[in-house]
């Protein structure tokens, strides 16, 4: 799909999940590589996998909604970013949105865990 596909995906994602799209753009600018990109597929399904060191980040859209940010330190073992970061839940059970609340902390966490 190439560079134009990545730009198209990030543009689509930004209207659904601006924080995730911004993170994806930042990671690309910081030298993360595109492991794979697919889409659009039936039902508006897209997936972008970025990799640096031993860490992969997955950004996706399915049926027009963002999948959020998933991370994996082992191939195929993706989990939500907030789970991987082990953020504590507040009393309501919510973990908030670390990308919206403190994107620099998310980027720092990813940099610390990329195995480089």
Secondary structure, DSSP 8 states (H G I E B T S, - for coil): -HHHHHHHHHHHHHHH-HHHHHHHHHHHHTT-EEEEEEEEETTTEEEEEEEETTEEEEEEEETTEEEEEEEESSTT--EEHHHHTT----TTS----HHHH-HHHHHHHHHHTS--
